[in-house]
Amino acid sequence: MVLIYLILALFAYLMGSFLPGYFIAKLKGINIFKKGYKLPGASNVKKVLGTKYAIIVGAYDFFKPIFVFLISILIDKYVNINDWFIFFLSFFVIVGHMFPFYLKFKGGHGLASCFGFMFVLYFYLMLKSFLNVYLFLTFLSLSLILFFILKKKFSTQIGCLAVIYLFLILTLITFKKEIPYIVLFILEIFIIFNVAFFDFFEKLNKKKIKKDKTVWRKFLRPLASIFPVGFLFFPSYTLILAIILLFCFSIMEILKYTRKKFTKYIYRKKEKRQVSSYIYFFISVIVCFYFFDKIISTFALFILIFSDLFAFILGTIYGKKKIGEKSVFGSISFFLTSFLISLAYYKFFNLSLLYSIPATFISTVIEIIPTKIDDNLSIPLSVCIFLSIIKKFF
């Protein structure tokens, strides 16, 4: 059985690693990685080689995870394959697309394959009667309308983010404790990060946005989710870890005055002579965990981690219009991300939307209003205090 799993995984990876955009361009004497967007996907092939080749590339990239999924379903009739493996197998296709072995593991970002896999999961859910067909078609129509509007006004990436945002809402609304739903939810989260990070770094490389030596800190933010996740399952150990890390970063606060070369890539300019956001973050974690309910405190920290991250990414790229020091686009992104977290907490932890949505609005306002209190402290504590008061009296 293990051998069958390995063969299927290798087959899926090889299917994914075949990049027709690269080979078609090579036959024409062109290195697709040095032209246009410098990617082997359909959009770049259209730009470099034309529409007819882009259709071939786009169709193959879209359908290859679907083909692998159908093959695994067919084999399952003869050899009993674990359901988890069947539904995660198409991820090997995406990995192959992104990291092909023959190109030194440098491929595309796999967006067409991700969308192909997403749609086959939705159709599977409809066939199993987990998902209403008319509800799916309604969301599909809305997402396509929004895609073309935002693509024209902003960019393809923003259009894709809008599409996946609506489908994430659909997934959360209809969510059941079934493997396809869990895989779908993970895939959609992956697509959001894929598109947002790609868009940011593409513009950073083209010098359309200002380089910052400490920008890596923002992109390590998702790692901080080990604290809310850890607190949900291992509260005591997670609290101890936060206290230890607060102590370690407090020592670094002293070192930044004596080891300036060591800390120049770790601290921002404004942090050179004042308390850094690292300290405020760990204080927030400890205070939230110690004084507030588990669900409320983790909800507040997820808002801080992910809403702030997407506000930074999209605000940096499209941040021309400002509300004070904050960009309009960034603040909208902050609220929309917080809304998704609210919906997830309603579905998974029964946190009422009547409580959580006002809390997300308050956190967005606090994020916009310039204060002397660091966001890492003011945002989670305001959410925790508000929700604790609401739950106590209502």
TARAUR-V622685 format. One record per backbone hydrogen bond with DSSP energy under -1.0 kcal/mol. NH is the residue of the N-H (numbers start at 0). CO is the residue of the C=O. If there is no record, write none. Layout:
BEGIN
NH_CO ; NH_CO
END
This chain:
BEGIN
4_0 ; 5_1 ; 6_2 ; 7_3 ; 8_4 ; 9_5 ; 10_6 ; 11_7 ; 12_8 ; 13_9 ; 14_10 ; 15_11 ; 16_12 ; 17_13 ; 22_18 ; 23_19 ; 24_20 ; 25_21 ; 26_22 ; 28_25 ; 29_24 ; 33_30 ; 37_34 ; 44_40 ; 45_41 ; 46_42 ; 47_43 ; 48_44 ; 49_44 ; 53_49 ; 54_50 ; 55_51 ; 56_52 ; 57_53 ; 58_54 ; 59_55 ; 60_56 ; 61_57 ; 62_58 ; 63_59 ; 66_62 ; 67_63 ; 68_64 ; 69_65 ; 70_66 ; 71_67 ; 72_68 ; 73_69 ; 74_70 ; 75_71 ; 77_74 ; 78_74 ; 85_81 ; 86_82 ; 87_83 ; 88_84 ; 90_87 ; 91_88 ; 93_89 ; 94_90 ; 95_91 ; 96_92 ; 97_93 ; 98_94 ; 102_99 ; 103_100 ; 104_99 ; 106_97 ; 107_96 ; 113_109 ; 114_110 ; 115_111 ; 116_112 ; 117_113 ; 118_114 ; 119_115 ; 120_116 ; 121_117 ; 122_118 ; 123_119 ; 124_120 ; 125_121 ; 126_122 ; 127_123 ; 128_125 ; 129_124 ; 130_124 ; 135_131 ; 136_132 ; 137_133 ; 138_134 ; 139_135 ; 140_136 ; 141_137 ; 142_138 ; 143_139 ; 144_140 ; 145_141 ; 146_142 ; 147_143 ; 148_144 ; 149_145 ; 150_146 ; 151_147 ; 152_148 ; 153_149 ; 158_154 ; 159_155 ; 160_156 ; 161_157 ; 162_158 ; 163_159 ; 164_160 ; 165_161 ; 166_162 ; 167_163 ; 168_164 ; 169_165 ; 170_166 ; 171_167 ; 172_168 ; 173_169 ; 177_175 ; 181_177 ; 182_178 ; 183_179 ; 184_180 ; 185_181 ; 186_182 ; 187_183 ; 188_184 ; 189_185 ; 190_186 ; 191_187 ; 192_188 ; 193_189 ; 194_190 ; 195_191 ; 196_192 ; 197_193 ; 198_194 ; 199_195 ; 200_196 ; 201_197 ; 202_198 ; 203_199 ; 204_200 ; 205_201 ; 206_203 ; 207_202 ; 214_211 ; 216_213 ; 218_214 ; 220_217 ; 222_219 ; 223_220 ; 224_221 ; 225_222 ; 226_223 ; 228_224 ; 229_225 ; 230_226 ; 231_227 ; 232_228 ; 233_229 ; 237_233 ; 238_234 ; 239_235 ; 240_236 ; 241_237 ; 242_238 ; 243_239 ; 244_240 ; 245_241 ; 246_242 ; 247_243 ; 248_244 ; 249_245 ; 250_246 ; 251_247 ; 252_248 ; 253_249 ; 254_250 ; 255_251 ; 256_253 ; 258_254 ; 262_258 ; 265_262 ; 266_262 ; 271_268 ; 279_275 ; 280_276 ; 281_277 ; 282_278 ; 283_279 ; 284_280 ; 285_281 ; 286_282 ; 287_283 ; 288_284 ; 289_285 ; 290_286 ; 291_287 ; 296_292 ; 297_293 ; 298_294 ; 299_295 ; 300_296 ; 301_297 ; 302_298 ; 303_299 ; 304_300 ; 305_301 ; 306_302 ; 307_302 ; 309_305 ; 310_306 ; 311_307 ; 312_308 ; 313_309 ; 314_310 ; 315_311 ; 316_312 ; 317_313 ; 322_325 ; 325_322 ; 327_320 ; 330_326 ; 331_327 ; 332_328 ; 333_329 ; 334_330 ; 335_331 ; 336_332 ; 337_333 ; 338_334 ; 339_335 ; 340_336 ; 341_337 ; 342_338 ; 343_339 ; 344_340 ; 345_341 ; 346_342 ; 347_343 ; 348_344 ; 350_344 ; 354_351 ; 355_351 ; 356_352 ; 358_354 ; 359_355 ; 360_356 ; 361_357 ; 362_358 ; 363_359 ; 364_360 ; 365_361 ; 366_362 ; 367_363 ; 368_364 ; 376_373 ; 377_373 ; 378_374 ; 380_376 ; 381_377 ; 382_378 ; 383_379 ; 384_380 ; 385_381 ; 386_382 ; 387_383 ; 388_384 ; 389_385 ; 390_386 ; 391_387 ; 392_388 ; 393_389
END
